[in-house]
């Protein structure tokens, strides 16, 4: 991962903050309160144009030394005092705990695991435009939430690989529960089959109820996406996470020995159902690695990420760590803003 050198831009126009940018793509702008205790939600309401400008230019902004200490404080910030609706984590793909309405823990994977770069919900047709992260407790070491510029990732992927994906699209196949992946009741936040069926019909997801009470879904989604405000095109999918090549070799071997191809907990195929070559993901992962930048957390930090311009991940860590997540700005590939 690339190191970061920063240069100061200027004090905020209101004199309450100091704004510092990075000298390379993929690193967030840092907006720091000049006096501890400044109310971030209130400051955001008065400074939205400034924040939007930095967010669209850099892809991410960290707010530092503001008065944010609890999940309730964070919900108020991410919802900007009720002006912006926080989204539920419906059709999610990772284990999380719901802290309050619209506020969740970050993905609950073991601390020694690396979470690869990804854009949130890029395996779906609907996704949030904005991601909010709150570092309630920083790890003793590691635990950064590294970022990568999705536009630059796209530019690094060989044209032959990109064109093959774009011609076919990506089919995500998911088998829920069974002690291996998340149960469908958790993913859809309901135990009512009719509610799941309505959600899938609305989002063009094929579903199949299985004899053992499980559920299988298939959905063909985008490979790249155009940002609704900047009109830039970015690599925007999670094929490299869903594909079996993302697994450790021993785990992959065990799963392929135990499950038929359409029974794997999750998999990514070309849109026509054909197998994606491992070699394609070697190129894609190399593109992410070349663009990934990690900025250390400080307890109390809030980070705002443009989910289409910037991917994110998680580094391994030691010691207690708690990072909360909220999502806002619903966007639909089918309908636009919701």
Beta strands, then each sheet from edge to edge (+ up, - down):
strand 1: 6-11
strand 2: 17-22
strand 3: 29-33
strand 4: 60-64
strand 5: 98-100
strand 6: 103-105
strand 7: 115-118
strand 8: 126-137
strand 9: 141-142
strand 10: 147-149
strand 11: 170-176
strand 12: 206-209
strand 13: 215-221
strand 14: 224-226
strand 15: 233-235
strand 16: 266-270
strand 17: 292-293
strand 18: 302-306
strand 19: 310-314
strand 20: 317-318
strand 21: 322-332
strand 22: 336-337
sheet 1: 1+ 2- 3+ 4+ 18- 8+ 21- 6+ 5-
sheet 2: 1+ 2- 3+ 4+ 18- 8+ 21- 22+
sheet 3: 7+ 19- 10+ 17-
sheet 4: 9+ 20-
sheet 5: 12+ 13- 11+ 16-
sheet 6: 14+ 15-
end
